[in-house]
Amino acid sequence: MALFVEVVKAMSFRRAAEAIGMPNSSLSRRITALEKAIGLRLLHRTTRKIELTEAGQLYYERSKRIVEEARLAHEQLGEMLAQPSGVLRASLPVDFANIFLAPLIAEFAQRYPGISFEFDLTPRRVDLVTEPFDVAIRMGEPPSSNLIARQLGRLPQSLYASPRYLELSGEPSQPHDLAQHECLRFYAAKANTWTLRRETEAVEVEVGGRFRLNSIGMIQRLAKQDLGIAVLADEIAAEDLANGRLRRVLPQWNATTVSVYAITETRLLPAKTQRFIEFLRDRLGQRS
């Protein structure tokens, strides 16, 4: 329809093709296909000029308004993409949001003043189909499902403990020494096995201890209370490391990196959600 309007405005296939950057032959085929779809001839073609048929005149008058409305709609959507607005509803992991995402969200909110926020901080896997969430941010590999998972980044993790715990219990010198220590384990399927890597070398270590939790924040606090060795994302432990409340354990070894994903129901996202995901991917990607 838009191509037909351009041809009529130019009253020439050649001039219209040059204006829109399309081969003349392709443009002619598209208009012919349009006439076949409608079932009426819209243009009289001669070697020297083109003229509108009666049907073509009626179609042009209607099409011109529709095409103009479509152009305006695209411009308005472009403005919305540039400065999105509306309520962004997101499900966030509790500790990761409190410790790590809060300053990023503050920066995002300042950048996009037209967006309002409703955040549900919960460890449960919300149902994006039946619950009113635009996006869920989750750590760890996403489950197999029909949902769309976009990786935002991979956060390095290391072993940490308080200086007092290491003074009382001794400092491990190799990964297998961890079996003799109190290890603060995250409540997961393989909580009793930690995988450590050093360059190309990888070892799996069986660990134990009195505490198994589903809260990274609580694990971090217990580690600072001298209760054991914890696996923490380096970014989350950075402040306590700088202040001397925590120390790296086995500094030449790294724990398994943790992936961060944005989960959505569909690939077709409103601008507010697109910008939020792009922003987090940029910031988390820099830390990966």
Secondary structure as the mmCIF struct_conf table of DSSP 4:
data_model
#
loop_
_struct_conf.conf_type_id
_struct_conf.id
_struct_conf.beg_label_comp_id
_struct_conf.beg_label_asym_id
_struct_conf.beg_label_seq_id
_struct_conf.end_label_comp_id
_struct_conf.end_label_asym_id
_struct_conf.end_label_seq_id
HELX_RH_AL_P HELX_RH_AL_P1 ALA A 2 ALA A 10
TURN_TY1_P TURN_TY1_P1 MET A 11 MET A 11
HELX_RH_AL_P HELX_RH_AL_P2 PHE A 13 ILE A 20
TURN_TY1_P TURN_TY1_P2 GLY A 21 GLY A 21
HELX_RH_AL_P HELX_RH_AL_P3 ASN A 24 ILE A 38
TURN_TY1_P TURN_TY1_P3 GLY A 39 GLY A 39
BEND BEND1 LEU A 40 LEU A 40
STRN STRN1 LEU A 43 ARG A 45
BEND BEND2 THR A 47 ARG A 48
STRN STRN2 ILE A 50 LEU A 52
HELX_RH_AL_P HELX_RH_AL_P4 GLU A 54 ALA A 82
BEND BEND3 GLN A 83 GLN A 83
STRN STRN3 GLY A 86 LEU A 92
HELX_RH_AL_P HELX_RH_AL_P5 VAL A 94 PHE A 96
HELX_RH_PI_P HELX_RH_PI_P1 ALA A 97 LEU A 101
HELX_RH_AL_P HELX_RH_AL_P6 ALA A 102 ARG A 111
TURN_TY1_P TURN_TY1_P4 PRO A 113 GLY A 114
STRN STRN4 ILE A 115 LEU A 121
BEND BEND4 PRO A 123 ARG A 124
TURN_TY1_P TURN_TY1_P5 LEU A 128 THR A 130
BEND BEND5 GLU A 131 GLU A 131
BEND BEND6 ASP A 134 ASP A 134
STRN STRN5 VAL A 135 MET A 139
BEND BEND7 GLY A 140 GLY A 140
HELX_LH_PP_P HELX_LH_PP_P1 GLU A 141 PRO A 143
BEND BEND8 SER A 144 LEU A 147
STRN STRN6 ILE A 148 ALA A 161
HELX_RH_AL_P HELX_RH_AL_P7 PRO A 163 SER A 169
BEND BEND9 SER A 173 GLN A 174
HELX_RH_3T_P HELX_RH_3T_P1 PRO A 175 GLN A 180
BEND BEND10 HIS A 181 HIS A 181
STRN STRN7 GLU A 182 GLU A 182
STRN STRN8 CYS A 183 PHE A 186
BEND BEND11 TYR A 187 ALA A 188
TURN_TY1_P TURN_TY1_P6 ALA A 189 ASN A 192
STRN STRN9 THR A 193 ARG A 198
TURN_TY1_P TURN_TY1_P7 GLU A 199 THR A 200
STRN STRN10 GLU A 201 GLU A 206
STRN STRN11 GLY A 208 GLY A 208
BEND BEND12 ARG A 210 ARG A 210
STRN STRN12 ARG A 212 LEU A 213
BEND BEND13 ASN A 214 ASN A 214
HELX_RH_AL_P HELX_RH_AL_P8 ILE A 216 LYS A 224
TURN_TY1_P TURN_TY1_P8 GLN A 225 ASP A 226
BEND BEND14 LEU A 227 LEU A 227
STRN STRN13 ILE A 229 ALA A 233
HELX_RH_AL_P HELX_RH_AL_P9 ASP A 234 ALA A 242
TURN_TY1_P TURN_TY1_P9 ASN A 243 GLY A 244
BEND BEND15 ARG A 245 ARG A 245
STRN STRN14 ARG A 247 VAL A 249
BEND BEND16 LEU A 250 LEU A 250
TURN_TY1_P TURN_TY1_P10 PRO A 251 GLN A 252
STRN STRN15 ASN A 254 THR A 264
BEND BEND17 GLU A 265 GLU A 265
BEND BEND18 ARG A 267 ARG A 267
HELX_RH_AL_P HELX_RH_AL_P10 ALA A 271 ARG A 287
#
